Amino acid sequence: MGISIEELRKLEKDSYQILDIRNETEISHGAIPGAIAVAEDAIDGHPEIDFTKKLVICCSRGEHSVEVAEALEEKGADAVSLNGGYIAWLIDTMKQKEAEGGVVPINTGKHIYKYWTAIMEKRGASFGRPSPV
């Protein structure tokens, strides 16, 4: 089961926790404020996680987090995957700032490009550069 950014915004902030299961490199490019960075195999027994709250699992694109949320649900937790993951949150935040008349930093597009490039290169993409293989 998943939750959209819009649905998440409607929840009371004290009623849920966001668990960011991305790796350190991905998180170093940006994270959702207040999210707990935790490896998926370290969720059980993690001292910062309150299992009485809804657990919103966040990965890069909202795909891997589905499996993690389902596994937590099987253990009795109220867990959901953040639809679209960190990228959806980042894009939504930029749109919200723009709609409010705020300035979206000029380097935001570079931030997204740098983030996706790092992820895809880790998965073997070369982006026009000669492949190391």
Secondary structure, 3 states (H helix, E strand, C coil): CEECHHHHHHCCHHHEEEEECCCHHHHHCCCCCCCEECCHHHCCCCCCCCCCCEEEEECCCCCHHHHHHHHHHHCCCCEEEECCHHHHHHHHHHHHHHHCCCCCCCCHHHHHHHHHHHHHHHCCCCCCCCCCC
